[in-house]
């Protein structure tokens, strides 16, 4: 950073990356809710993952202890993040890698673009990564004349369909196999016109499409699930093997990692590698766990660059309540159990981080004013907190952020008046009697103004009772 | 036992039959019920809508009103959840550590109705009679904030004449969520539609729960559909006897307004 530090750390800058939607959540949700196909696709997929995950979590007798351990490790990590990052930097350097510090998306995109150019490449292959989606790296690379190729099957579907990811783990969860077949037939060069929508056939088509990329691309860009401060080891977990290809075949590997992904010791991975697969995909063990430490002469990429991304994370860390959102290991369990996400899908959240974790992370990364509707995109049912493998108290953070959100003036006046009234029992009793005025509106609430009309659009009003409880009690 | 009734503003104003049933039930079980007149609202709506500063005076009032009592009982999982999990936080946020400490003391003596009956009073058969086919919706805050578990079901299973039918996907939120229901009315309605589908699939006559708020939501939807399923607060079922059937105390329709 070149500026002098004058106060709160900076939030993620606007105009770059994908943390801000074009419209408030209720507006985007309304459109999504009208898409019956989307509702079916997301509903089916989330209920399938939920059941699978619940079954394999049930097999682990010490699941609660693992969750508590994960929370303790993450709390400790956040408490001494600067020290751990410097330790990581030194360890990566010792192992032959180079560490770059990126204050925000703009800086990270510039660093990666320069590195790719420096390697003389005009194409990169990518391992699925939330951090690079967050900063809009693909767009930045394309602007620089570099072609990014997504190699994760779902990210490839999203990229070929000129679409946006809608789930952290399953970016194309909003698509069914018939839609995927159509995307492949329309966009994949040399695809077999007789392609069926069998999952195996679709995967085989993607495999043929990608194989040439794996063998001919000299630079890969990945994210990271974990980085071990004591050893300088990076870890990527994935299910398809495309990640392993990208991490081992190219000459140059560039990893973009949010600064919160560091863990103190190698042994800490023991906890997270038990929690992550069962909470995310419902697998007992992760299929492909790739780990590398710097550069190994004669084996794998001979140039390794680690880009440490802030992009608002220091601002999140500065909030003692909100910082728990940085504990997230991107498993998506909260999305899969969320009754709001299940019905609206991910695009309604406007950010690459959808669902409950997105509703607490995106507003903090951008500043709450830039994502003011997201903390309200929850009924506070608490299913996310129960499902979270690292025990992030998402409902409490949502409530905390609502306290920071800008409020509509009329609502703020009404809330203050309500609090005043309820702090004066005589006024309160008078207001209760006034509630009978709602009789005039009828059960359908004819003529009620917004936001009350939002209730009566689908729900009758309760019939006001002839007397309140306190009147009944007094008459008793 | 001397029990202070924390009536909740919603039950006081719109669902007095649920509050009156709580009184009748507790008195029938031999407890002395007192109603501290200066209580109004716990402030949950303010906290959850993003107005913790406005909520502070309501937290202070609640703590002052209920501090003198050894046992406080409310016919609501949600309002007890707010007392237990939010009041001290609101006080600490305002820098009032003394209020936070007193709020924690009051919270430790505050029980949701089924918690009080099963854990404190030690009863599951409260001597009720309710000859209807009933399904139970575990409200989110009862289920996940208070962890009331199967206490309400144990109470319902002991009710004579009552046929209890399991609600499919019972643990899913009904979509109420306080001001969520109006701020995100479309999403709330989509959640409600699925909840109503599951309620109707049980072919129950009555849907019950421990919170008047969620019942107001489910009942409002069922009423709009003219579905013919009533929503009735758990307290009303448990208070109901052959001699004094549900709805006897205050002459009003059942909780939620489904007619």
HADDOCK unambig.tbl for C-alpha pairs under 7 A between the chains (distance, minus, plus):
assign (segid A and resid 26 and name CA) (segid B and resid 184 and name CA) 5.46 0.50 0.50
assign (segid A and resid 29 and name CA) (segid B and resid 187 and name CA) 6.91 0.50 0.50
assign (segid A and resid 30 and name CA) (segid B and resid 186 and name CA) 5.96 0.50 0.50
assign (segid A and resid 339 and name CA) (segid B and resid 172 and name CA) 6.99 0.50 0.50
assign (segid A and resid 339 and name CA) (segid B and resid 173 and name CA) 6.86 0.50 0.50
assign (segid A and resid 340 and name CA) (segid B and resid 187 and name CA) 6.64 0.50 0.50
assign (segid A and resid 376 and name CA) (segid B and resid 180 and name CA) 6.87 0.50 0.50
assign (segid A and resid 379 and name CA) (segid B and resid 175 and name CA) 6.34 0.50 0.50
assign (segid A and resid 379 and name CA) (segid B and resid 176 and name CA) 6.66 0.50 0.50
assign (segid A and resid 379 and name CA) (segid B and resid 177 and name CA) 4.14 0.50 0.50
assign (segid A and resid 379 and name CA) (segid B and resid 180 and name CA) 5.76 0.50 0.50
assign (segid A and resid 380 and name CA) (segid B and resid 177 and name CA) 6.24 0.50 0.50
assign (segid A and resid 381 and name CA) (segid B and resid 140 and name CA) 5.16 0.50 0.50
assign (segid A and resid 381 and name CA) (segid B and resid 141 and name CA) 6.85 0.50 0.50
assign (segid A and resid 381 and name CA) (segid B and resid 173 and name CA) 6.07 0.50 0.50
assign (segid A and resid 382 and name CA) (segid B and resid 140 and name CA) 6.95 0.50 0.50
assign (segid A and resid 382 and name CA) (segid B and resid 144 and name CA) 6.25 0.50 0.50
assign (segid A and resid 399 and name CA) (segid B and resid 48 and name CA) 5.52 0.50 0.50
assign (segid A and resid 399 and name CA) (segid B and resid 50 and name CA) 6.47 0.50 0.50
assign (segid A and resid 402 and name CA) (segid B and resid 49 and name CA) 6.39 0.50 0.50
assign (segid A and resid 402 and name CA) (segid B and resid 50 and name CA) 4.28 0.50 0.50
assign (segid A and resid 403 and name CA) (segid B and resid 50 and name CA) 3.88 0.50 0.50
assign (segid A and resid 403 and name CA) (segid B and resid 51 and name CA) 5.78 0.50 0.50
assign (segid A and resid 403 and name CA) (segid B and resid 52 and name CA) 6.45 0.50 0.50
assign (segid A and resid 415 and name CA) (segid B and resid 46 and name CA) 6.95 0.50 0.50
assign (segid A and resid 416 and name CA) (segid B and resid 54 and name CA) 6.01 0.50 0.50
assign (segid A and resid 419 and name CA) (segid B and resid 54 and name CA) 5.92 0.50 0.50
assign (segid A and resid 419 and name CA) (segid B and resid 55 and name CA) 6.73 0.50 0.50
assign (segid A and resid 419 and name CA) (segid B and resid 58 and name CA) 6.85 0.50 0.50
assign (segid A and resid 422 and name CA) (segid B and resid 40 and name CA) 5.67 0.50 0.50
assign (segid A and resid 422 and name CA) (segid B and resid 41 and name CA) 6.37 0.50 0.50
assign (segid A and resid 423 and name CA) (segid B and resid 57 and name CA) 6.77 0.50 0.50
assign (segid A and resid 423 and name CA) (segid B and resid 58 and name CA) 6.13 0.50 0.50
assign (segid A and resid 423 and name CA) (segid B and resid 61 and name CA) 6.96 0.50 0.50
assign (segid A and resid 425 and name CA) (segid B and resid 38 and name CA) 5.96 0.50 0.50
assign (segid A and resid 425 and name CA) (segid B and resid 40 and name CA) 6.62 0.50 0.50
assign (segid A and resid 432 and name CA) (segid B and resid 13 and name CA) 5.81 0.50 0.50
assign (segid A and resid 451 and name CA) (segid B and resid 182 and name CA) 5.74 0.50 0.50
assign (segid A and resid 451 and name CA) (segid B and resid 183 and name CA) 6.99 0.50 0.50
assign (segid A and resid 452 and name CA) (segid B and resid 182 and name CA) 6.48 0.50 0.50
assign (segid A and resid 454 and name CA) (segid B and resid 182 and name CA) 4.89 0.50 0.50
assign (segid A and resid 454 and name CA) (segid B and resid 185 and name CA) 5.30 0.50 0.50
assign (segid A and resid 455 and name CA) (segid B and resid 181 and name CA) 6.52 0.50 0.50
assign (segid A and resid 455 and name CA) (segid B and resid 182 and name CA) 5.56 0.50 0.50
assign (segid A and resid 455 and name CA) (segid B and resid 185 and name CA) 6.60 0.50 0.50
assign (segid A and resid 458 and name CA) (segid B and resid 189 and name CA) 6.62 0.50 0.50
assign (segid A and resid 458 and name CA) (segid B and resid 221 and name CA) 6.29 0.50 0.50
assign (segid A and resid 458 and name CA) (segid B and resid 224 and name CA) 6.96 0.50 0.50
assign (segid A and resid 459 and name CA) (segid B and resid 220 and name CA) 4.46 0.50 0.50
assign (segid A and resid 459 and name CA) (segid B and resid 221 and name CA) 4.46 0.50 0.50
assign (segid A and resid 459 and name CA) (segid B and resid 224 and name CA) 5.82 0.50 0.50
assign (segid A and resid 460 and name CA) (segid B and resid 220 and name CA) 4.38 0.50 0.50
assign (segid A and resid 460 and name CA) (segid B and resid 221 and name CA) 6.40 0.50 0.50
assign (segid A and resid 460 and name CA) (segid B and resid 223 and name CA) 6.26 0.50 0.50
assign (segid A and resid 460 and name CA) (segid B and resid 224 and name CA) 5.58 0.50 0.50
assign (segid A and resid 461 and name CA) (segid B and resid 220 and name CA) 6.08 0.50 0.50
assign (segid A and resid 462 and name CA) (segid B and resid 216 and name CA) 6.73 0.50 0.50
assign (segid A and resid 462 and name CA) (segid B and resid 220 and name CA) 6.75 0.50 0.50
assign (segid A and resid 462 and name CA) (segid B and resid 256 and name CA) 5.70 0.50 0.50
assign (segid A and resid 462 and name CA) (segid B and resid 257 and name CA) 4.60 0.50 0.50
assign (segid A and resid 463 and name CA) (segid B and resid 257 and name CA) 5.78 0.50 0.50
assign (segid A and resid 464 and name CA) (segid B and resid 14 and name CA) 5.74 0.50 0.50
assign (segid A and resid 465 and name CA) (segid B and resid 14 and name CA) 6.12 0.50 0.50
assign (segid A and resid 465 and name CA) (segid B and resid 252 and name CA) 5.85 0.50 0.50
assign (segid A and resid 468 and name CA) (segid B and resid 12 and name CA) 5.61 0.50 0.50
assign (segid A and resid 468 and name CA) (segid B and resid 13 and name CA) 5.12 0.50 0.50
assign (segid A and resid 468 and name CA) (segid B and resid 14 and name CA) 6.95 0.50 0.50
assign (segid A and resid 468 and name CA) (segid B and resid 16 and name CA) 5.74 0.50 0.50
assign (segid A and resid 469 and name CA) (segid B and resid 12 and name CA) 4.66 0.50 0.50
assign (segid A and resid 469 and name CA) (segid B and resid 13 and name CA) 6.70 0.50 0.50
assign (segid A and resid 469 and name CA) (segid B and resid 16 and name CA) 4.52 0.50 0.50
assign (segid A and resid 469 and name CA) (segid B and resid 19 and name CA) 6.74 0.50 0.50
assign (segid A and resid 469 and name CA) (segid B and resid 20 and name CA) 6.89 0.50 0.50
assign (segid A and resid 470 and name CA) (segid B and resid 12 and name CA) 6.57 0.50 0.50
